[in-house]
Amino acid sequence: MIAFVARDLRTGRCLASRERTRLPAFSTIKVLIAAAFWEAVAEGVLRETRVYAYQPWSGVGGSGVLRGFRHAAKLTLADCAHLMLAVSDNTATNIVLAFLGLARVNALAGRLGLADTVVQRAMMDEAAVREGRDNLTSAADLAALLEELAVGTRLGPAVTGPVWASLEAQEHLDGIPRYLPPAAVYAGKCGDDSPAGRYTHDCGLVREGERRVVMAIMTDGGEGYEAVSRLGAALYEALRDD
């Protein structure tokens, strides 16, 4: 099963299928968490320069670099927010989420009208998943969030600026950007349940000249990043306004 939304922000043309299918979000939920973090900073609730004393024993598995640290390190919350998106660091995500709280992230989802999205656990919390408390979203919600970050007015540049700066630095490029034209620039966030291989997702903004296309692709059934890559390229070309 593949669910997707692809919308050209210049022409308004949109292609979608199964876009409201609710699926485990995996690392795509980090975009919403990042937006909530920078909103909290903009409102003075959190300081981006607040220092967190990281201890190696507190790291969790999955993606990222902090779990490889052998010694204690001091990181600002802004550093953690960047690592959360740029290298999909799960430990950094959990640090940010601990300061934010689930309620604040879910409140932002509600205000943005992301009806299929809920954050119910930290990253790599397998006990929560077994208890039925997973992080959920849909292709429609991911696309709506990215569109709000790209052209919306509800979050403001103090939020959208640092979020996009980190998404543009994202190092996991096996999904949507793989088969795009060389001139196309991708900024986004992928997520999957590796090594299980059932779910593979990616969402992002693709820029080429004045053209901007928001895409969100979510799979359930082992299609993998190759399928995401090929569909992303096909959708991008299908929306081309020649």
JOGITA-V299696 format. One record per residue. N is the residue number from 1. SS is DSSP state (alpha for helix, beta for strand, coil for the rest). Layout:
# JOGITA-V299696
n=N ss=SS
n=N ss=SS
This chain:
# JOGITA-V299696
n=1 ss=coil
n=2 ss=beta
n=3 ss=beta
n=4 ss=beta
n=5 ss=beta
n=6 ss=beta
n=7 ss=beta
n=8 ss=beta
n=9 ss=coil
n=10 ss=coil
n=11 ss=coil
n=12 ss=coil
n=13 ss=coil
n=14 ss=beta
n=15 ss=beta
n=16 ss=beta
n=17 ss=beta
n=18 ss=coil
n=19 ss=coil
n=20 ss=coil
n=21 ss=coil
n=22 ss=coil
n=23 ss=beta
n=24 ss=beta
n=25 ss=coil
n=26 ss=alpha
n=27 ss=alpha
n=28 ss=alpha
n=29 ss=alpha
n=30 ss=alpha
n=31 ss=alpha
n=32 ss=alpha
n=33 ss=alpha
n=34 ss=alpha
n=35 ss=alpha
n=36 ss=alpha
n=37 ss=alpha
n=38 ss=alpha
n=39 ss=alpha
n=40 ss=alpha
n=41 ss=alpha
n=42 ss=alpha
n=43 ss=coil
n=44 ss=coil
n=45 ss=coil
n=46 ss=coil
n=47 ss=coil
n=48 ss=coil
n=49 ss=coil
n=50 ss=coil
n=51 ss=beta
n=52 ss=beta
n=53 ss=beta
n=54 ss=beta
n=55 ss=coil
n=56 ss=alpha
n=57 ss=alpha
n=58 ss=alpha
n=59 ss=coil
n=60 ss=coil
n=61 ss=coil
n=62 ss=coil
n=63 ss=coil
n=64 ss=coil
n=65 ss=coil
n=66 ss=alpha
n=67 ss=alpha
n=68 ss=alpha
n=69 ss=coil
n=70 ss=coil
n=71 ss=coil
n=72 ss=coil
n=73 ss=beta
n=74 ss=beta
n=75 ss=beta
n=76 ss=beta
n=77 ss=alpha
n=78 ss=alpha
n=79 ss=alpha
n=80 ss=alpha
n=81 ss=alpha
n=82 ss=alpha
n=83 ss=alpha
n=84 ss=alpha
n=85 ss=alpha
n=86 ss=alpha
n=87 ss=coil
n=88 ss=coil
n=89 ss=coil
n=90 ss=alpha
n=91 ss=alpha
n=92 ss=alpha
n=93 ss=alpha
n=94 ss=alpha
n=95 ss=alpha
n=96 ss=alpha
n=97 ss=alpha
n=98 ss=alpha
n=99 ss=alpha
n=100 ss=alpha
n=101 ss=coil
n=102 ss=alpha
n=103 ss=alpha
n=104 ss=alpha
n=105 ss=alpha
n=106 ss=alpha
n=107 ss=alpha
n=108 ss=alpha
n=109 ss=alpha
n=110 ss=alpha
n=111 ss=alpha
n=112 ss=coil
n=113 ss=coil
n=114 ss=coil
n=115 ss=coil
n=116 ss=coil
n=117 ss=coil
n=118 ss=beta
n=119 ss=coil
n=120 ss=coil
n=121 ss=coil
n=122 ss=coil
n=123 ss=coil
n=124 ss=coil
n=125 ss=coil
n=126 ss=alpha
n=127 ss=alpha
n=128 ss=alpha
n=129 ss=alpha
n=130 ss=alpha
n=131 ss=coil
n=132 ss=coil
n=133 ss=coil
n=134 ss=coil
n=135 ss=coil
n=136 ss=beta
n=137 ss=beta
n=138 ss=coil
n=139 ss=alpha
n=140 ss=alpha
n=141 ss=alpha
n=142 ss=alpha
n=143 ss=alpha
n=144 ss=alpha
n=145 ss=alpha
n=146 ss=alpha
n=147 ss=alpha
n=148 ss=alpha
n=149 ss=alpha
n=150 ss=alpha
n=151 ss=alpha
n=152 ss=coil
n=153 ss=coil
n=154 ss=coil
n=155 ss=coil
n=156 ss=coil
n=157 ss=alpha
n=158 ss=alpha
n=159 ss=alpha
n=160 ss=alpha
n=161 ss=alpha
n=162 ss=alpha
n=163 ss=alpha
n=164 ss=alpha
n=165 ss=alpha
n=166 ss=alpha
n=167 ss=alpha
n=168 ss=alpha
n=169 ss=coil
n=170 ss=coil
n=171 ss=coil
n=172 ss=coil
n=173 ss=coil
n=174 ss=coil
n=175 ss=coil
n=176 ss=alpha
n=177 ss=alpha
n=178 ss=alpha
n=179 ss=alpha
n=180 ss=coil
n=181 ss=coil
n=182 ss=coil
n=183 ss=coil
n=184 ss=coil
n=185 ss=beta
n=186 ss=beta
n=187 ss=beta
n=188 ss=beta
n=189 ss=beta
n=190 ss=beta
n=191 ss=beta
n=192 ss=beta
n=193 ss=coil
n=194 ss=coil
n=195 ss=coil
n=196 ss=coil
n=197 ss=coil
n=198 ss=coil
n=199 ss=beta
n=200 ss=beta
n=201 ss=beta
n=202 ss=beta
n=203 ss=beta
n=204 ss=beta
n=205 ss=beta
n=206 ss=beta
n=207 ss=beta
n=208 ss=beta
n=209 ss=coil
n=210 ss=coil
n=211 ss=beta
n=212 ss=beta
n=213 ss=beta
n=214 ss=beta
n=215 ss=beta
n=216 ss=beta
n=217 ss=beta
n=218 ss=beta
n=219 ss=beta
n=220 ss=beta
n=221 ss=coil
n=222 ss=coil
n=223 ss=coil
n=224 ss=alpha
n=225 ss=alpha
n=226 ss=alpha
n=227 ss=alpha
n=228 ss=alpha
n=229 ss=alpha
n=230 ss=alpha
n=231 ss=alpha
n=232 ss=alpha
n=233 ss=alpha
n=234 ss=alpha
n=235 ss=alpha
n=236 ss=alpha
n=237 ss=alpha
n=238 ss=alpha
n=239 ss=coil
n=240 ss=coil
n=241 ss=coil
n=242 ss=coil
